[in-house]
Amino acid sequence: MNFTQQKLIPVLVIGLSVWAFDTQALAATDLTDYTNTKQTLQQLIGKTMKKNRIVGLSIALVDDQTVVWAQGFGYADKAKKLKAAPDTVYRVGSISKLFTATAAMQLVEQGKLDIDKPLQTYLPEFAIKTRFPDAGPITPRQLMTHHAGLPSDYGKGWGNTPPEPFTELVNKLPDEYAAYPPNLILSYSNLGISLLGAAVENSCGAAFSVCLQQQLLHPLGMVDSEFVTGASASPLMSKEYIRGKAVPISALRDVPAGGLNSNVLDLSRFMRMVFANGNIDGQQVIAPATLREMLRSQNADVPLDLGQQIGLAWFFNNTATGESIAWHNGGLGNFMSHLSTLPTHKLGAVVLVNTGSTDDVVGELANSALVLMLAEKTGIVGHAQAAGVSTQIMPANEQDFPGYYASGLLGLVSIDESRGHKRIKFNGQSYPLTPQVDGSMTFNLPGGTLTRANLSDRQVLIADGNFLLGEKIGQTPIPVIWRKRIGQYQVTNRDGDVNAPKSLRLSIKNGFLILQVAGFSDRVLTPVSDSEVIIAGLGRSLGDTISFETIPNRDVIRYSGYLAERKKRDY
């Protein structure tokens, strides 16, 4: 979870090249020992760390109320030769959201919070502009399920040192716009969870970190865990690495969304509480009915979610045999994390690493562990899959494919037809499309099965049946006033935020206004007035509003708190 993160949900394709089981050998295996699971994972972890240059990794496996295996690999501090261990503390990033949501639900039980009342009930200062006058108020429930329609982030100040309090975020929003009406689409929002944290703080009557410590972490016995803006002072705190080199641990403003520092032993206690219906070591932390509500799918009736199910902060996937996986991952700076559980079988795994550029590696390891444990405990053998609850998509006609699409992953995508043959083009590449009997199209890349559908009055392009690749957009003339604004802009208020872009560029591509920022895919801009454009498309970091104003002798773009001034006129 960081400002530059493009994807919400990793594709959990688990390929166990060192699979240690066969169904006939299972009968002779001690199902409570997990010897095969441990041996297989040790080999897999060794290969994974070498391939991805991971400096340090810790893992824990839980069966109901027992930590059946916890081990560290590599180094928490390579220079000091301090080995990673089960008690090594990492920044766990967005796994924090599970704890913020759990604390909110504890307040529900105490009668201090109603998650279906307007957010302003608990955060009176909250206000944001909207282009959806018929939309209802934003609620804490929608914040927990990422269906509030808020921008994904408020970028300015995300990583400043020292960070300002996250509670100041609410004061920055009255001049911002909602991206979507509530309940249109699952659009991941760190901003939303930080606002939930502010509501928790107000309802709890104590500072957020104090409230979480007293109400949740201490009762759980998570003695090495805390919500903080940076590194923990504990000698157990891991260093942070990228490409094998230690880097400074950066600050974080949005503490409720990603500020938990923890280790695999403490996170195992959280999983144990889940498996014991809210109880840990005889203490009821949260009521069983409340926990069931958190683990209940909240969005089965949202077509644009394409079957990706979410509870109250928990995401859900399935194994190939239909077993439900409840999980959350995290990425903060170069720390990566993944916590996965099989609630029905009371099995859990958590993997924490201290090295960036690992992409979905931690998710693959955690879900590989679950699949291995399930096989050894029950004899059920099958890989984890990305698909949640399946959704029926009625493909559009083949002739509906051609056109332009705004994609959060690929930028501007076009599908062209010439002499009866169709091609898809993006990022300067072109691939032929092959029609299929089911109405889909395929091309020669991973994820290269495309479906066109009309969902919630939106024309969308879907990859592999469950990933919303882009929204179809019309081509209209770019107003002259916006054509005159084409050029390079310098961000003038980074103020020590190392994550902030240094510059951006407005350009025109294929007749569309395009925003280009280094490290991000292109964003297609739709002018809605002489002073505002909307980032076209559906999903994370899309739907946001960018404004433009002319100050004497200066042309300025405003977006997510940043100011960017034109370096020179290009006309």
N, C-alpha and C positions, 0 to 999 in steps of 0.2 A: 504494500500500500504506500505509494508515493505519488508526487504530483506528475511525474513523467510516465506513470504506469498507464499503458494503453488498454489492456484487456482486463475484464472483470473476472472471468471464470476460465480456469485452465481446462484444456481438453485432456481428460483423464484416460489416456490410452495406455494401458498397463501391459507391457510385453515382458514376461518373466523368462529371460533367456536361460536362467539357471533354476527353473522350476524343479522342485525336489520331491514332488508327490506323484503317485499314481493311485488309482482308486483301490487296487488290490493290496497295496502296501499299507493303506490306512488302518486296516483292522489290527495290524501288529504294532501300531504307533501309540505311544502314551499320549492321549489327547490333552492332558493337563500340563505337559512338559514343554511343548512348543520347541523341541529341539530342532526339528527340521526347519521351522520358521526362522529361528535364530541363525542357523547355519546358512540358509539361503540368503537372508538379509545381509549377513556379514559379507558374503561374496558380492552381492549386488551393491552394497554401500561402498565397498572398496573400489569397484569398477566405476561407480558413479562419481565418487570424489576425485579419482584420478582424471577421468574424462573432462570434468567440469572445473577442475582446479579448486576444489572446495578445501579451505584450510581447516575448518572445524565443523563438526556435526554431532548432535546429540539426538537420541531416539529413545522412546519409551513405548512399551506395549502393555495394555491393560485388559484383563479378563475379569469383568465384574468388579470386585473390590480388591483385586490383587494386581500389583505391577509385576508382570511375569518376566519382564526383561527391560533393563534400562542401561544404556551404554553410551559412552562418548567415543568419537573417532577424530583423529587429527588434533589440532591445537586450538585452545581458546586464546592463547598468546604465543605466537610462533617465536618471537624474539626471545622470550623468557623460557621457551620450551615447556610452557604450561599446557598440559593436555586437556582437551575437551572432556567433560565428564557429565554424568546425569544431572549434577547440580550446577553446571555452568549456566549463567544467566545470559539470555539473548533478548533483543528487542523483537517482540512477536508481532508487531504491526497490527493488521486488521483482525487478528484473533481477539484483540481488545474489544471488538464490537459485541462479541458474545457476552462479555462481562458487563458492558454498559447496558445492554438490553436486559440481562438478568437482574441487574440492580433496579432498572425501571419497573420490572414486573414484581420485584419485592415491594416497591412503593405502591403498586396497585393493590397488593395484598394488605398493606397497611392503611388503605383508604386515602392515600395522599396523591394518587395519580390515576386518571382514567385515560387509557390510551386511545379512546375513541372521541374524546372531546377535542376541540380546536387547540392547537399548540399554544395559542395566545393565552389560554387559561393558566398555563404554568410558566410561560415566557411572554409576559405582556408586551415587551418591546418588539417582538417579532413582527415584521412587515416586509412584504416583497411585492413588487409590481407583477401584474399578470396580464396576458393577452387572452385569457380564457375566462370571461366574465361569468359563465355558467358553472364554473368549477366550484366545488365545495371547499371548505377550509381544510388546511393541512393538519393531520393528526399525528400523535406519537406513534401509532400503529404503522402509518404510512412511512414514517422515518425509519422504523425498524425493518420494513420490508423493501426499502428503496423504491417506493412507489409514490413519493410525495411530489415528484415533478420538479425538484429543486436542481440547480446546477450541481455538477459532480463535486466541484471544489470551489473555494474562494482562494485563488492562487497567491495573491499578495500577502506575504507574511507567513506562508506555510512553513518555511525553514529558516526564518530569521534567527540570529543569535544576538541577544537572548530573545526568545519568542514572547510576543505579547500574550496575555491570557486568552484562551479560546472563547471565554465568555464575551469578549469584545466583538466576536463575529457578528452577533445579532445586530449590532449597531452599524454594520457596513452594508446591510442588505436592502434598506428602503429604496435605494436607487438602482438595485438589480432587478432582473426579471426572472420569473419562474421559467424553466425550460419546457415543461409540459403540464397539462392538467393532471391532477392526482389520479392514480390508478390507470394511466394509459399504458405504461411500460415499466418494467424493472430497469431502472437507470441508477446504477451504483453511485452513492453520494456520501463522501466523507463529511461534507458540509452538513448533511442531514443528521448524521450520527453525533456530530459535535453539538448541534442544536439540541438533540435529545439529551446529551450530557449536561447542557446548561439547564434544561428542564428538570433533570434528575437533581442537580445541585440545588435549585430553588425549592424543589419539593422535599428534599432530604433535610434542608436546613443546615448543611455543612458544605465546605468546599468539596468539589467532586472527588478529588483523590482521597480526602479524608473519609468521605461517605463510602466510597468503594472499599477502602481498607477496613473500616469498621463493620460494614454491612455484609461484605462478601468475602474479601480475601482472608481476613482473620478467621471468620467462622469456618472457612474451607481449610484452614491450616496451611495456606500458601505463604510460608514464612519468608521466602526469598523473592516475592513478587511485589511490585508497586507500579502505580501509574505516575509517570514523570515525563518531563519534556525532553530529557536526554538520557545519557548513560547513568546507570545506578552507581552509587558510591561503593557498592559491595565488591570485595576482592574476587567474587565469583563472576563478575561481569566480563563477558568476552570482548575481545577486540573486534573491529570491523575490517573486512578485507575486500579488495577488488583486484582481480587478476593476481592473487597471491601477495599483494602488498597492503599493509595496514593503512587505513585512512582515518581521519578524525570522525568521531561519531557526531552527527549533526543534530541540531535541535528540531523539535516538532511542536507546533502550536496546537494541532488538533488532537489533544490528548485522549478524549473519549473514543475517537476513531482509531487510534493506533499507538497510544502511549504506554501500553503495558509492557514491562520488563519481567520476564519469568524464565523458568526452566522446565524441563520435561517432567520432573518429579512433581512440581506444583501443578502443572497442567493435567497431570494424571489424576490428581485429587479432584479437579473440576470434572473430569470424565467419570470418576467413581461416583460423584454426587449425582450426575445425570443418570447413571445406571441404577442408582438406589432410590430413584423417584424423589430426588431433592434432598436426600439425607446423606450426611457424612459423619462417620464415627458416632452415630447416635444423635446427632444434631440436625434438625430439619431446617435447611437453609432456604428452601422454597417449597411451596406446596406441590404435591404431585399433579393436581389439576392445572396449576399454572405452568408447570414444566411441559405437560402434554400440549397445552396451547402454544407454547414456544416451538414445539416440535411438530406442529400441525401445519400443513401447507396452507398458505394464506392467499394464494394467487392463482388458483386453478381456473378461474374464469377470465383471465387476462390474455386475449389471443396473441398479442405481440410478444409475450414472454416465451412463446414457442415451446412450452412444456418445461422450461427451467423453473423448478419449484423452489420456493423460499418460505421458511417459517418466520418467526420473530428473531431475525438475525442469522438463523441457521440456513445454510443451503442444503439441498437434497439432490443426490444422484442415486443410481442403482447399480448393483452388480448385474452381470449377465443372467444370473439366476433369479433376479427380481428382488434381491435383498436391498433395503433402503439404507443409503449412506447419508448421515448427517455430518456436515463438515463446514469448516471455514479455513481460509488460508490468509497469509499476510506477507507483505514485503515492505520494509521500511529502510531506506538507504540501501545497504547491501546485505541486510539481514533478511532471510526468507524463512517462512514457517508454514506448516500445514497440520491441522488437527482433524482427524477423521474418526467417525464412530459408526458402528453397526448397532443401533440401540436395541433392536429385537434380540440380538445375540449377546449384548453387553460386552462388545469388543471395541477397543479403541487403540489408536496409534497417533503419536505426535512426533514430528520431525522438525528440528530447528537447525539452521545453518548460519554461519557468520560471513558468508561470501556471496557477492553479487554475481550477476550474469549466469544464474542457475535456472532461469526461466521456470519451467514447470517440474523441475527435478524433485523438489521436496514433495509435491503432490503425488508424483508417481511412486516415490518411496513409501509414503504413508498409506496409499491405497494398495500398493503391493503387499504391505504388511497385513492389512485387513484381509485381503483375499487369501493369503497364506494361513493366517490364523483361523479363518472360517473353515478352510479345508481341513486343517488339522483337528479342529474342535468338533466339526459336524460331518465332515466328508463332502460338504458342498463345494464343488470346484467351479470357478468361473472368474473371469477378469472383471475389473471395474470398468464402467462405461460412463461417458459424458451425459447420456440421455437421462432426463428426469422422467416425469410423467409424459407419456407420448401425447402429441396433439395431432389432430387430423387436419392436414393442409390440403385444400382443394386447389390444385395447380391451375394457374391461368393458362390461356391459350398460348401456343408457341409464338404466335405473332405479337404477343404482348411483351416479349423479352426485350426487343431493341429499344434503346433509349439510354439516358444517363441516370446514374445512381450516386447518391452521397453516402459514402461508407466511412465509418469511424476507423476501420482497420486499413483500408486501401486508398482513402481519399476519393477522388473523382473516378468513377468506373463507367465505362461505356460498353454497350453491346450493339454491334453493327451487323447489318445484313447486306450481302452483295451476291447477286446471282444465286440466291437460295441458300447461301452458306452464312452462318453466323460466327462472329468472333467476339471475345471479351477482351477488353483492353484496360490496363491500369499500370501505373508506375512505369510507363514507357514500354511495357511488354504487351504482347498480343498472342492469344491462344484460340485455336479453333474450337467451336462448340459442337457437340454431337447430340442430336435429339434422341431421347429415350421413349419407350412405349408408354411410360407412365406420365409423360408430359414434362419431365425434367430435362436438363441439359448437363453434359459432362465435359470436362476439359482436363488436360494432363498436368494436374497439380494436386497435392494432398488437399482434401476438402473440396475437390473439384466437381461436386454434384450440386447443381443449381436448380432451384424451384422458384417460380414467380407466384405470388399470391396477393390477394387483397384482404387485408386484416385491419379492423377498426378504421375503415375508410382510408387506409394507407396502402399504397402499392409497394410491395417489398420484395427484395431478392434474398432468398434463403439458401445458405450453404449447408450441405449434408443433413438437411431436414430439421436442424435445431439451432442454427446460428444465423441471426439476422445480419446479413452481410451489408445491405444497403437499402435506402429508400429511393424510389424513382422520383426524379425531379424534372420539372418542365424547364425548357430553355426560353427565357424571355430577355429582351434587350436590357443591357446594363445602363442605368441612367447616366447621363453625361457627368453629373456631379460626382458620381463614384468613379467613373473612368479617370477623372482628373486627380483622383487620390492614389492612383497606382504608384508604387514606389517602395523604397526601403525605409523602415522606421526603427529608431533606436529606443529601447526601453530605458527610461530615465529615472525610475524609482525602484531599482532592485534593492537598495538599502541593505546590502549584505546577504541577501537571500541567494545562496549559491544555486538553488534549483530554478531560479527565474531565468527565462530566456533573455539573451542579450539584445536580440533584434528580431524583427519579423518583416515580412514582405507581403504587400498586396499586389496581385498580378491577375491577368486574365488568361484562362486556359479553356479552349473549346467553347468560348462564348460565356463562360462562368467566371464570376469574381472568386478569387482563390486567396486564402490566407496561408502563408508558408512560414513555419517555425521549425528551426533545426531540431531534430530528434522526434518530431511528430509527423504523422501523415498529413497531407494537405487537407484543409478544411474548405468546403464549398460554402460560400456566403450568399444569402438571399437578402437583398435590400428590401426593407419594409417602410423606409422613409428616407428623407435626405440626410438623416443623421444616425440611423440605426440599421444594422444588418443582423440576421439570425444565422447561426451556424447550422446548415441544413443537415438533415438526417435524424436517425433515431438511436438513442442509447447514450452510453457514457460520454461526457464531454461534448455532446451535440445538443442542439436546441438552445444553446446559450445566446445571449444578445451582446453584440459589440457596438459601441457608440463612437461617433466621430464628432469632433468639434474644432472649430478654427478660432484660435486665440491670436491676437495681433502678432503677426510674423511667425506663427507656429501652427502647424496642423498636427492634431493629437488624436490618437486612438486610445479609447479606454476599454479595458477588458479585465474582469475578475480582479479589480483593484490596481492593475498595472496601467501605467501611462507610457505610450510609445510615441515619440515625436519624429516626424519625417526628417530624414537626414538631408535630403535635397529634393527639389522638384524635378520630376522626370519628364516634364512636358514643356 
